[in-house]
Amino acid sequence: MERKELEKVSDFTLGEENVTYAPYFIGKSYLSLLNDKEVFISNVTFEPGCRNNWHIHHGGGQILICVGGHGWYQEYGKEARPLKSGDVVYIAPEIKHWHGAVKDEAFAHLSLSVPKEGSSNEWLEPVTDEEYSKLK
């Protein structure tokens, strides 16, 4: 997908290709740090079909605010939930989950987290193509 098209997914800055976390994503994503004072706020944009691996936030939760396109959010052991602009997802600490774009449309969300001493992300296995292709 062309960068110019991705810049239209939301009104927030697209940022640079997310190379630091690329090993934990299937497909290409972009990351723009919007705020690092007290609360970290980043705009994450996923190309169509891009999703992150299953992961767990230890020591602190995360809030996703969907700002463009359509995507998915799934907690381990539960059905995947479709996401659209305006949806808000609270992810409690210690919950195994993943999120990303639908297969044929880009998706963007703001990611909010409060930094806490000792908090970390544990990156786990990828969401397989077989699992992902079953989502409707």
C-alpha positions as CSV (number, residue, x, y, z in Angstrom):
1,M,0.0,0.0,0.0
2,E,1.3,3.4,-0.9
3,R,2.4,5.8,1.9
4,K,0.1,8.5,0.6
5,E,-2.9,6.2,1.0
6,L,-1.8,5.2,4.5
7,E,-1.6,8.9,5.5
8,K,-5.3,9.2,4.8
9,V,-6.3,6.4,7.2
10,S,-6.5,8.8,10.2
11,D,-5.9,12.5,10.9
12,F,-2.9,11.6,13.1
13,T,0.7,11.5,11.9
14,L,1.6,8.2,10.1
15,G,5.1,8.2,11.4
16,E,7.9,5.9,10.2
17,E,7.8,2.2,9.4
18,N,7.8,0.3,12.7
19,V,11.1,-1.5,12.2
20,T,11.9,-1.8,15.9
21,Y,8.8,-4.0,16.5
22,A,8.7,-5.6,13.0
23,P,9.8,-9.0,14.4
24,Y,6.5,-9.1,16.4
25,F,4.2,-8.2,13.4
26,I,3.0,-10.0,10.3
27,G,2.9,-7.4,7.7
28,K,4.0,-3.7,7.8
29,S,3.0,-1.2,10.4
30,Y,3.9,2.4,11.1
31,L,4.5,4.1,14.5
32,S,4.2,7.8,15.5
33,L,5.0,8.8,19.1
34,L,2.5,11.5,19.9
35,N,3.2,12.1,23.6
36,D,5.7,10.8,26.1
37,K,4.8,13.0,29.1
38,E,3.1,10.9,31.9
39,V,1.1,8.9,29.4
40,F,2.6,7.3,26.3
41,I,0.4,7.9,23.3
42,S,1.3,6.5,19.9
43,N,-0.5,6.3,16.6
44,V,-0.1,2.8,15.2
45,T,-1.2,2.2,11.5
46,F,-1.4,-1.3,10.1
47,E,-1.4,-2.0,6.4
48,P,-4.2,-4.4,5.2
49,G,-3.7,-7.8,6.8
50,C,-1.1,-6.6,9.2
51,R,-1.4,-7.8,12.8
52,N,0.8,-8.1,15.8
53,N,1.7,-11.3,17.6
54,W,-0.1,-12.5,20.7
55,H,1.4,-10.6,23.6
56,I,0.9,-9.7,27.2
57,H,1.4,-6.3,29.0
58,H,2.9,-7.1,32.4
59,G,2.6,-4.5,35.2
60,G,0.2,-2.1,33.4
61,G,-2.6,-2.1,30.9
62,Q,-3.2,-0.5,27.6
63,I,-6.0,1.5,26.0
64,L,-6.6,1.5,22.2
65,I,-8.7,4.2,20.6
66,C,-9.5,3.4,17.0
67,V,-9.1,6.3,14.7
68,G,-9.4,5.0,11.1
69,G,-10.1,2.0,9.0
70,H,-11.2,-1.4,10.3
71,G,-9.4,-3.9,12.5
72,W,-9.6,-6.8,15.0
73,Y,-8.9,-7.3,18.7
74,Q,-8.9,-10.6,20.3
75,E,-8.2,-11.9,23.8
76,Y,-6.9,-15.4,24.1
77,G,-9.8,-17.9,24.5
78,K,-12.4,-15.4,23.2
79,E,-13.9,-14.5,19.9
80,A,-12.2,-11.8,17.9
81,R,-13.9,-8.4,18.0
82,P,-14.2,-6.2,15.0
83,L,-13.0,-2.6,15.4
84,K,-13.9,0.7,13.7
85,S,-13.1,4.3,14.2
86,G,-14.5,5.5,17.5
87,D,-14.2,2.1,19.3
88,V,-12.2,2.0,22.6
89,V,-10.6,-1.1,24.0
90,Y,-9.2,-1.4,27.5
91,I,-6.7,-4.2,27.8
92,A,-6.0,-5.2,31.5
93,P,-2.5,-6.2,32.5
94,E,-1.7,-9.9,32.1
95,I,-4.3,-10.5,29.3
96,K,-2.9,-12.4,26.3
97,H,-4.2,-10.6,23.1
98,W,-3.5,-9.3,19.6
99,H,-4.8,-6.6,17.4
100,G,-4.4,-5.5,13.8
101,A,-6.1,-4.6,10.5
102,V,-8.7,-6.5,8.5
103,K,-7.3,-8.3,5.5
104,D,-8.5,-5.8,2.9
105,E,-8.3,-2.4,4.6
106,A,-5.7,-0.4,6.6
107,F,-6.4,0.3,10.3
108,A,-5.1,2.9,12.8
109,H,-5.4,3.2,16.5
110,L,-4.0,5.3,19.3
111,S,-2.2,3.2,21.9
112,L,-2.2,4.7,25.4
113,S,-0.2,3.3,28.3
114,V,1.1,4.7,31.6
115,P,4.7,3.8,32.2
116,K,5.3,1.9,35.4
117,E,8.5,0.7,37.0
118,G,9.0,-2.9,36.1
119,S,6.3,-3.0,33.4
120,S,7.1,-4.9,30.2
121,N,5.7,-6.5,27.1
122,E,6.0,-10.2,26.5
123,W,5.8,-11.0,22.8
124,L,4.5,-14.5,22.0
125,E,3.6,-16.6,19.0
126,P,2.3,-15.0,15.7
127,V,-1.4,-15.1,14.8
128,T,-1.2,-17.7,12.1
129,D,-2.6,-17.2,8.6
130,E,-5.1,-20.1,9.4
131,E,-6.4,-18.4,12.5
132,Y,-6.6,-15.0,10.8
133,S,-8.3,-16.2,7.6
134,K,-11.2,-17.6,9.7
135,L,-12.2,-14.1,10.9
136,K,-15.3,-12.7,9.2
